[in-house]
Amino acid sequence: METQKAPDRSPLQDPNLVKLKTYLINAVAHEFNQTSASAEERATLVKEALNKTYEQTGVKLPESIRIELFHDILDDLIGFGPIQGLLEDPTISEVMVNRSHQVYIERDGKLLETHVHFDNDEHIMHIIERIVSPLGRRVDADSPMVDARLPDGSRVNAVIPPVAIDGPLLTIRKFTKTKLTVQQLIEFDTLSQTMRDFLRACVLGRLNIVISGGTGSGKTTLLNVLSSFIPENERVVTIEDSAELRLDQVHIVRMESRPPNLDGHGQVTIRDMVKNALRMRPDRIIVGECRGGEALDMLQAMNTGHDGSLTTLHANSPRDALSRLETMVLMAGMELPLKVIRQQVASAVDLIVHQSRMKNGPRKITAISEVSGMEGDTIVMTDIFRYEQTGVAQDGSIIGHFTPTGIRPMFSPRLEAVGYKLSAELFTTIKSEPGRRK
């Protein structure tokens, strides 16, 4: 992990300035809380009240420090405190608050420590409350963990004591305003042009596809890209825990899970929505991520005429993805024999696309594998494409290339039916496609 060196101690960390900041916030917040004006109007009111209260104190700070102090106070009262600037930075994909004086970001797939700091644990708690309260969520000793989605689509996770031993924890995965295209993924060397053509044919051929990978490996981004290949004339139902998918098709029906309210009622789970989706005349069902018993309902949907469905799940390899599916089906509470579950998986899933985050940050599709049936009690899986590492550069980055394995998939006729002819040369000999070093 690379660490960004923090700059020198900020003048605002001086105890006297911390006291002044606290005084100004309390004085302004009292007046600020009395209004229900718009965001822009509130910002103007806060600035006016700040100037008035500051002048009344008789304190004369250097102009640069006064501007920095006012900026911090505005962020505390209107934004998300010290991390507001990080959230506004388009190059940052994730913000992680570990302690009041330890804040990390992710930029270009790398973790970097920042100079940003909170005054203390109470300051972090104040910002957490600021985030979750407008969303109708709560976080307290009885409910010390919360997952939520900000209005802009960013995902928020907060954990507080007693669960968080060293103080409140806050993680925000930012919602990117620009959607990556498949051409950009090719330029980033996430996949090759041949793999792109193959995956497009698989979507058009209505194969059931599972995207697997670790946390932060880019599963949702890839799901967005594959979903863009779905024809415009199909009715697509999307089901997500936190709405992140951005499909360009016209006939899209979007659903999002709902947690229990403050009384513990009103929860709507992914599994509830998958069951309901079957009554909505979908051509395709897209589940943002399978995490539990909804996997059984998803498999049943795939096996009962809803071909072309897509989902993601956490796994370390394509084979591990099958094991995860088996485990999640068992979580549905149905006492099914393991062989029956494996038969369900083998008949429902056609393709597993595995994506990994490599050392130093780049994401790559490391395997595209066909689920080709059962042999005895074992699911048969065959790699169609894979990423082969050939070395490691001096800077630690991976050197390798994408290559087809030379094996023709059993679903080839379905691809040819949508106009994708698998060349004999490609699938009778192993032909490497050079990749760039990343």
C-alpha positions in Angstrom: 0.0 0.0 0.0 1.3 3.4 -0.9 1.0 6.2 1.6 0.7 9.8 0.8 2.8 11.9 3.1 0.7 14.3 5.2 1.6 18.0 5.2 2.7 19.9 8.2 0.3 20.4 11.1 -2.6 22.6 10.2 -2.9 25.9 12.1 -6.5 25.0 12.8 -5.3 22.2 15.1 -4.2 24.9 17.6 -6.3 24.4 20.8 -7.4 28.0 20.9 -8.6 27.9 17.3 -10.4 24.7 18.0 -12.3 26.4 20.8 -13.1 29.4 18.6 -14.3 27.1 15.9 -16.6 25.3 18.4 -17.9 28.6 19.7 -18.7 29.9 16.2 -20.4 26.6 15.1 -22.6 26.6 18.2 -23.5 30.2 17.8 -24.3 29.9 14.1 -26.0 26.5 14.3 -28.6 27.9 16.7 -29.7 30.4 14.1 -29.1 28.1 11.2 -31.4 25.4 12.6 -34.3 27.8 12.6 -34.6 27.9 8.9 -35.9 25.5 6.2 -34.4 27.4 3.3 -32.8 25.8 0.2 -29.2 24.6 0.3 -27.9 27.8 -1.5 -29.9 30.0 0.8 -28.7 28.2 3.9 -25.1 28.6 2.7 -25.6 32.4 2.3 -27.3 32.6 5.7 -24.5 30.7 7.4 -21.8 33.0 5.8 -23.6 36.1 7.0 -24.1 34.7 10.5 -20.5 33.6 10.6 -19.2 37.1 9.7 -21.4 38.8 12.2 -20.6 36.4 15.1 -16.8 36.5 14.3 -16.8 40.3 14.4 -18.6 40.2 17.7 -15.8 38.1 19.2 -13.2 40.8 18.5 -10.7 38.2 17.4 -8.4 39.3 14.5 -7.0 36.3 12.7 -4.7 36.4 9.6 -6.9 36.5 6.6 -5.6 33.1 5.2 -6.4 31.4 8.6 -9.8 33.1 8.8 -10.8 31.9 5.3 -9.6 28.3 6.2 -11.6 28.4 9.5 -14.8 29.7 7.8 -14.4 27.0 5.1 -14.2 24.3 7.7 -17.2 25.6 9.6 -19.2 25.8 6.4 -18.3 22.1 5.6 -19.3 21.1 9.1 -22.7 22.9 9.0 -23.7 22.3 5.4 -21.4 19.6 4.0 -19.8 16.5 5.5 -17.1 18.2 7.5 -13.3 17.6 6.8 -14.0 15.0 4.1 -16.2 17.3 2.0 -13.3 18.3 -0.2 -12.4 14.6 -0.7 -16.0 13.8 -1.8 -15.8 16.7 -4.3 -12.6 15.4 -5.8 -13.5 13.4 -9.0 -10.2 11.5 -8.9 -11.1 9.9 -5.6 -13.2 6.7 -5.6 -13.4 5.9 -1.9 -13.0 7.7 1.4 -12.1 5.8 4.6 -12.1 7.3 8.1 -10.3 5.0 10.5 -9.7 7.5 13.3 -10.0 11.2 13.9 -6.5 11.7 12.6 -6.3 8.9 10.1 -8.2 9.3 6.8 -7.4 7.3 3.7 -8.6 7.6 0.1 -8.5 5.3 -2.9 -7.2 6.9 -6.1 -6.5 4.9 -9.3 -6.8 1.7 -7.3 -4.2 2.7 -4.7 -4.8 3.5 -1.0 -3.3 6.8 0.1 -3.2 8.4 3.5 -4.3 12.1 3.6 -3.7 15.1 5.8 -7.4 15.4 6.5 -8.4 15.1 10.2 -11.3 15.4 12.5 -11.2 17.3 15.8 -12.1 14.2 17.8 -14.4 11.1 17.8 -17.4 13.4 18.7 -16.7 15.3 15.5 -16.8 12.1 13.4 -20.1 11.1 15.2 -21.5 14.5 14.3 -20.8 14.0 10.6 -22.1 10.4 10.7 -25.4 11.7 12.1 -25.4 14.5 9.5 -25.2 11.8 6.8 -27.7 9.2 8.0 -30.4 11.3 9.7 -31.8 12.8 6.4 -31.9 9.3 5.0 -34.3 8.1 7.7 -31.6 5.9 9.3 -30.2 5.8 12.8 -27.0 4.8 14.3 -26.6 4.3 18.1 -25.5 1.8 20.7 -28.5 -0.4 19.9 -27.9 -0.1 16.1 -24.1 0.5 15.8 -23.8 -0.3 12.1 -25.6 1.3 9.2 -25.5 1.0 5.4 -27.1 3.8 3.4 -27.0 5.5 0.0 -26.5 9.2 -0.4 -28.8 11.2 -2.8 -26.0 11.3 -5.4 -25.8 7.4 -5.3 -22.6 7.1 -3.1 -22.6 4.2 -0.7 -22.0 4.9 3.0 -21.1 2.5 5.8 -20.7 3.6 9.4 -19.7 1.6 12.5 -19.6 3.1 16.0 -18.6 1.9 19.4 -19.0 -0.5 21.1 -18.6 -2.4 17.8 -15.9 -0.1 16.6 -13.2 -0.5 19.3 -11.0 2.5 18.5 -13.7 5.0 17.7 -16.3 5.6 14.9 -15.5 4.3 11.4 -16.9 5.8 8.2 -16.5 4.5 4.6 -17.9 6.2 1.6 -17.7 4.6 -1.9 -18.3 7.4 -4.2 -20.8 7.3 -7.1 -19.0 8.1 -10.3 -20.8 10.6 -12.5 -19.3 9.3 -15.7 -20.1 5.7 -16.7 -17.2 3.7 -18.1 -17.7 2.3 -21.6 -16.4 -1.1 -22.9 -14.0 0.8 -25.1 -12.5 2.5 -22.1 -12.1 -0.9 -20.4 -10.2 -2.1 -23.4 -8.0 1.0 -23.2 -7.4 0.3 -19.5 -6.4 -3.3 -20.5 -9.2 -4.8 -18.4 -10.1 -7.1 -21.3 -9.2 -7.6 -25.0 -11.2 -6.7 -28.1 -11.8 -10.4 -28.8 -13.1 -10.9 -25.2 -15.3 -7.9 -25.7 -16.8 -9.3 -28.9 -17.3 -12.7 -27.2 -19.0 -11.3 -24.1 -21.3 -9.1 -26.3 -22.3 -12.2 -28.2 -23.0 -14.0 -24.9 -25.3 -11.3 -23.8 -27.1 -11.1 -27.1 -27.3 -14.9 -27.1 -29.2 -14.7 -23.7 -26.6 -16.6 -21.7 -27.0 -16.5 -17.9 -23.9 -14.7 -16.7 -22.4 -14.5 -13.2 -19.7 -11.8 -12.6 -17.4 -12.8 -9.7 -14.5 -11.0 -8.0 -13.2 -9.5 -4.8 -14.2 -6.3 -3.1 -13.3 -3.3 -5.3 -12.5 -5.5 -8.3 -14.9 -3.6 -10.6 -17.8 -6.1 -10.7 -20.5 -3.5 -10.8 -18.7 -1.5 -13.5 -18.4 -4.7 -15.6 -22.1 -5.5 -15.0 -23.0 -2.0 -16.3 -20.9 -2.6 -19.4 -22.4 -6.1 -20.1 -25.9 -4.7 -19.5 -25.3 -2.1 -22.2 -25.3 -4.9 -24.8 -28.9 -5.8 -24.0 -31.2 -4.9 -26.9 -33.5 -1.9 -26.6 -36.7 -3.9 -27.2 -36.3 -6.0 -24.1 -37.9 -5.3 -20.7 -35.2 -5.3 -18.0 -35.8 -5.5 -14.3 -32.9 -4.4 -12.1 -32.7 -5.3 -8.4 -30.1 -3.8 -6.1 -29.2 -3.3 -2.5 -27.9 0.2 -3.3 -28.9 1.5 -6.8 -25.6 1.8 -8.8 -26.5 0.4 -12.2 -27.0 3.0 -15.0 -28.5 1.4 -18.0 -29.2 3.4 -21.2 -32.1 1.3 -22.4 -35.6 2.8 -22.4 -37.5 -0.1 -20.9 -35.9 -0.4 -17.5 -37.7 -1.1 -14.2 -35.5 -0.4 -11.2 -36.0 -1.7 -7.7 -33.9 -1.1 -4.5 -34.0 -2.9 -1.2 -35.2 -1.1 1.9 -33.9 -1.7 5.5 -36.3 -1.8 8.5 -37.6 1.5 9.8 -36.9 2.8 13.3 -39.6 0.4 14.6 -38.0 -2.6 12.9 -40.7 -2.9 10.3 -41.0 -2.3 6.5 -37.9 -4.2 5.4 -37.9 -5.3 1.7 -35.1 -7.7 0.9 -33.3 -8.6 -2.4 -35.1 -12.0 -2.1 -38.5 -10.3 -1.9 -37.8 -8.3 -5.0 -36.5 -11.3 -7.0 -39.7 -13.2 -6.3 -41.8 -10.1 -7.2 -39.8 -9.5 -10.4 -41.0 -12.9 -11.8 -44.6 -11.3 -11.8 -43.4 -8.3 -13.8 -43.0 -9.9 -17.2 -39.3 -9.4 -17.4 -37.2 -10.3 -20.4 -34.2 -10.2 -18.2 -33.5 -9.9 -14.5 -30.3 -8.2 -13.3 -29.4 -8.6 -9.6 -26.7 -6.1 -8.5 -25.2 -8.6 -6.1 -26.3 -12.0 -4.7 -25.4 -12.3 -1.0 -27.8 -14.8 0.5 -30.9 -16.8 -0.1 -31.9 -14.8 -3.1 -29.4 -16.9 -5.1 -32.0 -19.8 -5.0 -34.7 -17.6 -6.5 -32.3 -16.2 -9.1 -31.3 -19.8 -10.1 -34.9 -20.8 -10.4 -35.7 -17.7 -12.5 -32.8 -18.6 -14.8 -34.1 -22.2 -15.1 -37.7 -21.1 -15.9 -37.4 -19.1 -19.0 -35.6 -16.0 -17.9 -32.5 -16.5 -20.0 -30.0 -13.7 -20.3 -30.1 -12.8 -16.6 -27.0 -11.3 -14.9 -25.7 -10.9 -11.4 -22.5 -10.5 -9.4 -21.1 -12.1 -6.3 -18.0 -12.0 -4.1 -15.5 -14.9 -4.9 -11.8 -15.4 -5.3 -12.0 -17.6 -8.5 -14.6 -19.0 -10.9 -14.6 -22.3 -9.0 -15.0 -20.5 -5.7 -18.0 -18.6 -7.3 -19.8 -22.0 -7.7 -19.1 -22.9 -4.1 -20.4 -19.5 -3.0 -23.6 -20.1 -5.0 -24.1 -23.4 -3.3 -23.6 -21.8 0.1 -26.1 -19.0 -0.6 -28.7 -21.4 -1.8 -28.4 -23.2 1.5 -29.0 -19.9 3.2 -32.5 -19.8 1.7 -33.5 -22.4 4.3 -34.4 -25.1 1.8 -33.1 -28.5 2.9 -31.9 -29.5 -0.5 -29.3 -32.2 -1.1 -26.0 -30.8 -2.3 -26.2 -32.7 -5.6 -29.6 -31.1 -6.3 -28.2 -27.7 -5.6 -25.3 -28.3 -8.0 -27.6 -29.5 -10.7 -29.6 -26.3 -10.3 -26.4 -24.2 -10.6 -25.1 -26.2 -13.6 -28.3 -26.0 -15.5 -28.9 -22.3 -14.7 -25.5 -20.6 -15.1 -23.8 -20.6 -18.5 -20.8 -18.3 -17.9 -18.7 -17.0 -15.1 -16.7 -13.9 -15.7 -14.0 -13.4 -13.0 -12.5 -10.0 -12.4 -9.5 -9.2 -10.2 -7.8 -6.1 -8.9 -4.1 -6.6 -9.6 -1.2 -5.3 -7.6 -0.9 -1.5 -7.9 -4.5 -1.1 -8.7 -5.5 -2.1 -12.3 -8.5 -4.3 -12.8 -8.5 -7.2 -15.2 -10.8 -10.0 -16.3 -8.6 -12.9 -15.3 -11.0 -15.7 -16.5 -14.1 -16.3 -18.6 -15.3 -19.8 -17.8 -18.2 -21.9 -19.2 -20.3 -24.0 -16.8 -20.8 -27.0 -19.1 -22.7 -29.4 -16.9 -22.2 -32.2 -14.4 -20.0 -35.2 -14.2 -21.1 -37.3 -11.3 -21.5 -35.0 -8.3 -19.1 -32.3 -9.7 -19.9 -29.3 -11.8 -17.8 -29.2 -14.9 -16.2 -25.8 -15.7 -14.0 -24.9 -18.7 -11.9 -21.7 -19.2 -12.6 -20.0 -22.5 -10.3 -17.0 -21.9 -7.8 -16.2 -19.2 -5.2 -13.7 -18.2 -1.7 -15.2 -18.1 0.9 -13.4 -16.0 4.4 -13.6 -17.6 6.4 -11.5 -15.1 6.7 -8.7 -12.6 8.2 -5.3 -13.5 10.7 -3.5 -11.3 7.9 -1.2 -9.9 6.0 -4.3 -8.9 3.3 -4.1 -11.6 2.1 -7.2 -13.3 3.2 -8.1 -16.9 0.9 -10.5 -18.8 -1.6 -10.9 -21.6 -5.1 -12.2 -22.4 -5.3 -15.5 -24.2 -8.1 -17.9 -25.4 -7.5 -21.4 -24.2 -8.3 -23.1 -27.5 -11.5 -24.7 -26.2 -14.7 -24.2 -28.1 -17.6 -23.6 -25.7 -20.6 -25.9 -25.8 -22.9 -23.0 -26.2 -21.3 -22.0 -29.5 -24.6 -22.6 -31.5 -26.3 -20.0 -29.3 -23.7 -17.4 -30.2 -23.8 -18.3 -33.9 -27.6 -17.8 -33.8 -27.0 -14.1 -33.0 -24.4 -13.7 -35.7 -21.2 -14.3 -33.7 -19.2 -16.9 -35.6 -16.4 -18.5 -33.5 -13.4 -18.7 -35.8 -11.8 -22.2 -36.1 -8.4 -20.6 -35.7 -9.3 -19.0 -32.4 -10.6 -22.1 -30.8 -8.5 -24.8 -32.2 -5.1 -23.3 -31.3 -4.0 -21.2 -28.4 -3.5 -17.7 -29.7 -2.2 -15.0 -27.4 -3.3 -11.4 -27.4 -0.6 -9.1 -26.0 -1.7 -6.9 -23.1 0.0 -3.7 -21.9 1.9 -3.7 -18.7 -0.1 -2.3 -15.8 
